[in-house]
Amino acid sequence: MEINTLGVCGAGTMGRGIALTAALSGCNTILFDLQPEALERAKAQLKKELNRSIEKGKITEALAAQALARIEFTADIEHCVAELFIEAIVEQPEPKIALFNQLAELNHSDCIFASNTSSLSITQMAKAIQHPERVIGLHFFNPATLMKLVEIVTTPFTTSAVQQRAWQLILDLKKTPVLCIDSPGFIVNRVARPFYIESLRLAEEEKASMPQIDRILVAAGFKMGPFALMDLIGNDINYAVSCSVYEQLGKPERLRPSFIQQELVQTGKWGQKSGEGYYQYKSA
């Protein structure tokens, strides 16, 4: 079955980024969120992003208009009919499971359900979802419109047909797919934990300041330092991933989450999206 319409659930940063990526690639897209105001914010942000791309000469006004026209913004789940859905909602298993089970009642028996989770077990969620063989992980990275890599995460239930269709979709979106068997942190977040946590440990022990650590690692070849990157990703998300990987791997000391980041999360200093994190930002 060809994927003619892609459903994206959740109109936050990741959801709207995935929706725009699909629309720019020519795919009819449904962007669903329970909150109408979230959809309005998403539409406004997408228009801004498209306008910036036009100003930089990356796309034409015609292409931008066509992409926006391909996105249906809806708060009505009854309008969510597609061949494949990607959820990018709250990072808790229960709401994701409930959403996919609702969508299973509304859609064709071959519909695929993909989670954009960065840390939760796809296998454990699949066990509670109708037709677990149609559940897969499609983990995009922020910003979804720019980052090429997408992790395709399979479970013991995932069929080869579902895997192949997901792989082809990612290619159609002009992204680079990489296959991963479900495991804590998948590939990228598993590898990246020491990058963040050891940097935080240096700051905890006052061995170096955060700006110093960022400057040194950029000078060593990284595009961004760990603290600037955590602020971009969102400390709430980054900390949740660190906690999840730590718990799932049996709490090894080397991966113990940082109290510095915990305090930032608890005080709402999530990074760029809140206006303050490890650094100050002019606007959220």
N, C-alpha and C positions, 0 to 999 in steps of 0.2 A: 504494500500500500504506500503510495506517495504521500509525503507530508505537504499538503497544500495550505493548511492553516496550523499555526503554532499558537498554543495558549500559554501565556505567562501569568502566573499568579503572584501578586505582591507588587505594588507600584513604588517600592522604595528604590534606593540607589541601584541595587543589582537587578531588580526586576525591570525597571525602565531601561537600563542599559542593555539587557538581553533583548527586550522588545525592539529597541531601536536597531540593534545589530541585525535582527531578523528582517525588519522592515527594509533596511538599507540593502539587504541581499535579495529583495524581491519577494519575500514571504509574507502572506497575509497573516496578521498577528492580532490576537485578542489579549489585551492587558486588563486583568481582573484584579480588583481590590474591593474589599467590603466597605471601605471609607471613600465616599465620593470626593471629599476634599483631598485625599491622597492622590486620586486620579487627576484632579485639577492641577495639583503641584507637579505631578509627573509630566503632564502635557506642557506646562509652562517651562519646566527644566529641559524637556526634549527640544522645544522650540529654540531655547537659548543655545543649546549644544549644536543644533543644526545651523543656526545663524553664525556661530563661531567657526564652524567648518566651512561655511560659504565665504566668510571674510578671509580665511586662510587659504582659500582656493582649493580646498580638498574635495568639495562637491559643488554642484551647480544648484541654483535656486530650484530648478525643475526637479532634480533628483530629491532634494530635501522635501519639496511639496508632495512628491509621490510617496516617499517613505512615510511621512506623517499620515497621509491618506490611507495607508495600508494598516494602520493601527486602530483597532476598535477599543475604545476605553469603556469599561462597563463595571458596574457594581452589582450586577444581576447574574448570579451563577447559572441561571437558566440559559444565558447567552453563550455559555462556555462549551462550545462544541468544536472539537479539533481532533487532529490525528495524534498529536503529541502535546503534553503539557509539561512545563517546567515550573516548579514552585520555588519562590524565593521569599517565603514568608518568615514569620518569627522562628528562631532557631530552637524549637522544641519539637519533639517527635509527635506528640498527641495532636496538635493542630494540623500538622502535615498529613498524618494518617487520616484524620477526619475529612480533610479537603479532598484527598485522592479518592476516598470511598464515595464521597458525594459525586465527584466527577465521573466515577465508574458507572454510576446509575444513569448518567445523562448521555454517555458517549458510546461509540461503536465498540464491539467486543475486542477489536484489535488496537484500541487506543493505548498509547504508551504514557507512563507516568514517570517523570524524571525529577529528582530532587537536586537543587543547587547547594545543598548543605555542604559546609566545609569541614564538619567534624562528626556529625551523627552517623550511626551505623545504618547504612542502606538496607542491610540484611534484616536487622531487627524491625525496621519500619515495614519492609516488604511482607514480613510474616503476618502483619495485621491489616494488610491491604488486599482487597479483592484481586484475584489473579496476580499473585506475587511474581509470576514469570514475566509480567509486563512492566515491572518496576526496575529502574536503573538510576544511577547518579550521573548528572551532567554538571560538573563543577566548573563554572566560569570564574574568572578573576577580575577584580576591580582595577580600572574601569573596563567594563565588558566590551565596550565598543573598540577599545585599543588593544587590550591584551589578547594575544593570539592563542595561548594554550587553553585547552579545555580537557579536564580529566573525565574520562568515561569510566564509571565505577560499576562493575558487575557484581552480582551476588550468586550464590549457588542455585538460585531459582531462575535467573535471567536466561532467556533463550538466545540462541545464536541469531535468530531473525531480528529480535529486538536490538541486540548489540549492533548488528549490521546497519539497521535503520538509523540508530542513534549516531553511528560513525559517519554515515552518509550525510546526515543533517549537519553535523559539525563541519564537514567539508564544504557543504553548500553555503554555510554561513561564513566561509572563507577563514575558518579557524584551523588550528592545528590540534587534532585529537591525540590523546595518549591513553592507552588502556590500562586500567588498574583493577585488581581484585579488591573488594571491600576490605579495608583494614584501618586501624586508627590513624586519622590524619591523611589518609590516602597517600599520595606521593609527595606533593609539594609541601603541604603543611607538616608532614612528618619530618622532612628534610629541613624545613625552615625553623623548627622550634629552637634548636641551639643558636641560630642566628639572633633570634629575639631574646631568648632567655639568658644566654651568656652575656649579651650586651646589657641587659637589665641587671644582671648580677654584678657586673663591673661598676655600674652606677650605684647599686645598693652598698657596695663595699668602698665607694668613693675612690676608686682607683683611677677614674677618669670622668669628666662631665659628659652629659648627653651630646652637646654639640661637638665635643672633641671626638667622641666615638663615631658619630655620624660622618664627620669630616675625614677621619682616618679610613673608614670603610669605603667611602666614595673615592678617596685617593687610591685605594687598593683595587678599584675596578667595579664596585657595585654602583648601580645607577642611583640608588637612594640609600641613605643610612637607615638603620633599624628603627630609630625613634621617629624620623620623618615618615617612614613607611607605615609604622603602626598608627600614626595620626591620620594617614591617608585611608588606610583600611578601616579604621575605627577601633579604638581600644576596647570597646565593649565586645566586638566580634573577635578581635585577636585574643583577648583574655579568655573568652568562652572556648575558643579552639584549644588554647594551651591547657585549660582545665580538663577538657574532654580527652585530649591525647594523654595527659598525665594519668587520669583515672583509668582509661582503657588499657594502658600499658603497665598497670600495677604500681603506680606512684614512684617511679624511680627518682632519686634525689636530683639527678642531673636535669630533669625536666620539671622540677617544682615551679609552679607559677610564681611570679614576682608580686610581693606586697605593694611595690610602687604602682604597678599597673592596676592591682586590685583597688587601691585607694582612688585612683583616677576614675575608674569605672563607677565606684560607689558615689562619687561626688559629681557625676555627670560630665566629666572632662574627657570626652570620647575622641577628641581630635578635631579635624577640620570641620566635620559636620556639626559640632557643637560650639565651635569657635575657640576652643582651648583643649590642649592635651599636654604633651611634653613641651609644646610651643604654643604661642599665642597666634591667633589668626584674626584678621580684620573683621570677617563676617562668617557666620555659620553657613 
